[in-house]
Every structure is written in structure tokens, then in C-alpha cells.
Amino acid sequence: MKQELYVNGDVVGYSLQSRHIMSVLGKAYIYRSPTADDVLRIVYRGLSRSCGLSQDEFVSGFHSGSVWMSKKKGQYTLWMIYGLLRGRIREINSAYLR
């Protein structure tokens, strides 16, 4: 599966890293589930290039339609990313409890 999305028609790659998750949701044990805006903020932090957008412009651009996930087969949708993040949060929390 590819981790790419479209920003104003340009394809931009992103990565989901633990440091990005912890910078948005908390530094130690993560108590809350991420919201859709939290997921977008985490994706923004993992972009390979920001295309001149701030984090708030990126989130509002997603809601207005200038930033969108690809609908092609083999691409992650927003809710698939949400599922990946929930799994990564479980890993972070279990590592914290050890």
C-alpha cells in the first residue's frame, strides 16, 4: 500500500512515525483515541514536503477539498490510516508499560 495523498493536484508522500504520533497525542502513555483532525495533523507532520501549507491550512484544505486521499486501489484512505494509528498507539502504550 502506498502512503500518498494529493495536495492541490500534486502527489505527496508521507510516513507515520511514532515521534509524530506522540507530538500530537502526548509524550508518554496515550489515553485518548485520535480524532479525524488529529489523524490529519499526524499525516501533515509526516509529509515529505509541505507544499507551502501550514498545519491548519492542511487540515482546512482537507475539509474544503484541496487536499485529498487517492481513491485508487492500493492507496490508504483516511480511515485506514486511523486503523494504522490505533495499532501504533497500542504498540507505544505497551512499550511504555514495560
C-alpha positions as CSV (number, residue, x, y, z in Angstrom):
1,M,0.0,0.0,0.0
2,K,1.3,3.4,-0.9
3,Q,1.3,6.3,1.5
4,E,0.5,9.2,-0.8
5,L,-2.1,11.9,-1.0
6,Y,-2.9,14.9,-3.3
7,V,-2.2,18.5,-2.3
8,N,-3.6,20.9,-4.9
9,G,-3.2,18.1,-7.5
10,D,0.4,17.2,-6.7
11,V,1.2,13.8,-5.3
12,V,2.9,14.0,-1.9
13,G,4.2,11.0,0.1
14,Y,4.0,10.8,3.9
15,S,5.1,8.5,6.7
16,L,3.6,7.6,10.0
17,Q,6.3,7.7,12.7
18,S,5.9,7.3,16.4
19,R,7.5,10.7,17.1
20,H,4.8,12.4,15.0
21,I,2.1,10.5,16.9
22,M,3.5,11.4,20.3
23,S,3.9,15.0,19.3
24,V,0.2,15.3,18.5
25,L,-1.3,13.0,21.1
26,G,1.1,13.0,24.1
27,K,4.6,12.2,25.1
28,A,4.1,9.2,27.3
29,Y,1.1,6.9,27.7
30,I,-1.6,7.9,25.2
31,Y,-5.1,7.9,26.8
32,R,-7.3,9.2,24.1
33,S,-8.3,8.0,20.7
34,P,-7.2,10.2,17.8
35,T,-9.9,12.3,16.1
36,A,-10.0,12.9,12.3
37,D,-8.2,16.2,12.8
38,D,-5.6,14.5,14.9
39,V,-5.0,12.0,12.1
40,L,-4.6,14.8,9.6
41,R,-2.1,16.6,11.9
42,I,-0.1,13.4,12.2
43,V,-0.1,12.9,8.4
44,Y,0.9,16.6,8.0
45,R,4.0,16.1,10.2
46,G,5.0,13.0,8.1
47,L,4.7,14.7,4.7
48,S,7.8,14.5,2.5
49,R,7.1,18.2,1.6
50,S,4.5,20.6,2.9
51,C,3.8,22.4,-0.4
52,G,3.8,25.7,1.3
53,L,0.9,24.9,3.6
54,S,0.8,25.3,7.4
55,Q,-0.7,22.6,9.5
56,D,-4.0,24.4,10.0
57,E,-4.2,25.2,6.2
58,F,-3.6,21.5,5.5
59,V,-6.4,20.4,7.8
60,S,-8.8,23.0,6.5
61,G,-7.7,22.1,2.9
62,F,-8.7,18.5,3.5
63,H,-12.2,19.7,4.7
64,S,-12.5,22.0,1.7
65,G,-11.3,19.5,-0.9
66,S,-7.9,21.0,-1.9
67,V,-6.2,18.1,-0.1
68,W,-7.5,14.6,-0.7
69,M,-6.6,10.9,-0.4
70,S,-6.3,8.9,-3.6
71,K,-9.2,6.6,-4.4
72,K,-7.0,4.3,-6.5
73,K,-6.6,0.7,-5.5
74,G,-3.6,0.2,-3.2
75,Q,-3.8,3.6,-1.6
76,Y,-4.6,4.2,2.1
77,T,-7.8,6.1,2.9
78,L,-8.2,8.3,5.9
79,W,-10.0,5.6,7.9
80,M,-7.3,3.0,7.0
81,I,-4.7,5.4,8.4
82,Y,-6.9,5.8,11.5
83,G,-6.7,2.0,11.9
84,L,-2.9,2.0,11.4
85,L,-2.6,4.7,14.0
86,R,-4.7,2.8,16.6
87,G,-2.3,-0.1,16.2
88,R,0.7,2.0,16.5
89,I,-0.7,3.7,19.6
90,R,-1.2,0.2,21.2
91,E,2.5,-0.5,20.4
92,I,3.6,2.8,22.0
93,N,1.5,2.2,25.1
94,S,2.7,-1.4,25.6
95,A,6.3,-0.2,25.3
96,Y,5.6,2.5,27.9
97,L,4.2,-0.1,30.3
98,R,7.2,-2.4,30.1
